Amino acid sequence: MSEKQKMLEGHLYQPYSSELYKDREFCKGLLHEYNLLNPLDKDSRDLILKKLLKCKGELCIEQPFYCSYGYNITIGLNFYSDVGLTILDQGGVSFGDNVILGPHVNIYTASHPYNEVQRIKGLEYTKPVIIYDNVWIGGNVTILPGVKINQGAIIGAGSVVTHDIPPYVIAVGNPCEVIRSITKEDVHKNW
């Protein structure tokens, strides 16, 4: 089994293998080009994102944007991310439809073993992150490996999401905890 296969399947793997190194270098090159583009050049920006990510439709990721591989990111319809999105996508990150991310959101799928000998060898493992439809994530949120944020949830700014979040709730804090459900009254508010 290759190191890339191990990474994708969540086994301990060596991220410094030549194949993974080349994949990261390719991604860095595209991101460098993307981040230097004129923000008004939507066509060129879209072309690079479609080379890098698995996109179902139109999306907007404001510059700068950073990720590890790109090919492990799947994005649904009507996606928006404000500036400074960072995704360590070794383990795969999927976004449903109608997802909104505030500025400087960080999503991590890679982790290191507790065993110091394995860490010294440079080994890592991965856990995917899944963000379902209609989720809103506030600015400066960090999402840790293996987390699922379920449909319609709202994550408050500055939160650190360490575990799964149920559907249709508002969750905030470090660690991020549910503070209440989203109610019918919330749905009918006109801000």
N, C-alpha and C positions, 0 to 999 in steps of 0.2 A: 504494500500500500504506500502510495507517495505521501510526502508531507502535506501536500495540498489536500489530498483525500482525507487524511487524518484531521486536518483543520476543519474541513467542511462537515465531518461527521462527529466533531466534538471530542476527539481523542487527544491525548498529549501529542504535540507535534513540535518540530523544530522550525521556527519562523525564518531562520537564516538560510534555509535551503535555497539553492540557485533559482528554482522555479518560482518560489514565492517572492524572492528578492526581485526578480525580473518583473513579476506582476505588480509589485508595489512601485517600482521605478516607472513603469508604464503609466500607472495611475497618477503618480506625482507629476509627470510631464503634462498630462491632460489637465490636471488641476491648476498647474502653474499657468498654462495658457488660458484657462477659464477665468481664473482670478485676475488676470491682467487685461481681459477684454473690457471694452467700453461697456458700461452697464446698459446702455441704450441699444446695443447690438444683440437684440433678442434672438435673431436667427442663428448667429454663431454660438451663442450661449446654449441654445437648445440642442444644436448639433453635437456639441461636446458632451452634454449631459446624456444624450441618447447613445453615444459611444460608450459611456462609462457605466450607466445605470440601466436597470430593467424598468422601463417606464410604460405604464398603460396608456397615458395620454399627456395632456398639457400639464406642466408643472413650472413652478418658479422657486429657484433657490438663489437667494441674494448672495452676492459675493462679500467676503470670501467664504469658500466652502472647502472642507477638508474631509477626506476619507482614506481608508487603507488600501482597498482594492477596487471598490466600485461595483464589481460584478456580483457582489453578495448583497446588494441593496435593491429591493423591489418596491416600486412606488405606484400606488393606485391613482385614480383620477382626482383632479382638482386639489393638488398638493401645493402648499406654500410654506417656505421656510425663510425667516428673516436672516440677517447677517450672522456669520460666524458659526454655522452648523459644523460640528465635528462628529463623524461617525467612524468608529473603529469596527469595521464590518467583517472581521475575520469569521465570525460565526453566523452571519446573515442577519439582516434587518429588513423587516417588511412593514410597509405602511399601507393601510387601507385607503379608502376614498375619503376626500374632504378632511384631510388632516392639516392642521395649522401649527407651526412651530414658531415660538418667539425667538428673539436674538440669543445667540450663544448657547444653544442647546448642545449637550454632549451625550452621545449614545455609545456605550461600550459593550462589546461582545467578547472580548479577549480577557482572559484572566491568567493568573500564575498559580502554580501548585503551592500548597502549604509546605510541602517537603523541600527543605532548603537545598538538598543535593540536586533535585530536579530543576529548581530555579537557577542554580549555578550553571547547570548545563544549558540554560536558555529556553527550556521547554515552556510551552503555553498550552492552554486548552480554551475552548470556546463554548458559549451558550447563546443561542439566538435571542433576539429581541423582536417582539411582535407588537405593533401598534395598530389597533383596529380602526374601523370607520368612525368618522366624525369626532375625532379626539382633538383637543386643544391643549397644547403644552406651552406654558409660559416661559419667559426668558430666564436664562441661566439655570435651566434644569439639567440635572445629570441623571441618566438612566443606566443602571448597572446590568451586567450580563444576566440573561435568562428571564428578564422581566416581560410580562404581557400587560399592556394597558388596554383594557376592554372598551367596547363601543361607547361613544358618547361621553367618556370621562374627560374631566378637566384637571390638569396638573398645575398648581399654583407656582408662580415665579420663585426661583431659588431652591426648589425642592430637590432632594436626592432620593430617587425612586429605587428602593432596594428589593421590592417584592411586587407581585402581581396586584393590579388595581382593578376592582370590579367595574361593571358597566354603569354608566349614568350616575357618577359620583363626582364630587369635588374633593381633591386630595392635595395636601400641602405639607411642607416641613422637611426636616432632616432628622430621622428618616421620614419619608413621605407617608402620611397616614390619611385615611378618609375622614373628612370633617362632617360631610353630610351628603345626602342624595340630591340629585337634581330633580326638582319638583315641577308639577304642572304650572305653578306660578312663575317659575323661572322661564319656562318656555314661552309664556305670554308677555314677558316684560319687553318693553320697547326702550332701548337705551338711547 
